[in-house]
Amino acid sequence: MLIAPVDLKSDPRPFYQALANAIAALMTPQAPAAVFACAKADVPPAANWPNGVLRVTDLDILAVSNGSAWIRQDTGAPI
């Protein structure tokens, strides 16, 4: 977690370098990343997460939002 410096007299460059490094790591991942996991009853609205990916734990599947529904990646059907 990055914490912005609150002392305006301190050098902010280390914070901004850490921020740039974190963004670079997101842009060029070098390892698997965890995806959001929830039960089917707790799946957020697909419209709020177009192109989002999540794991539906009680169905043991990945789903991708097409902007109107979460699409199961095992069958292609909406959940």
Order of alpha helices (4+ residues) and beta strands (2+ residues): alpha-beta-beta-beta-beta
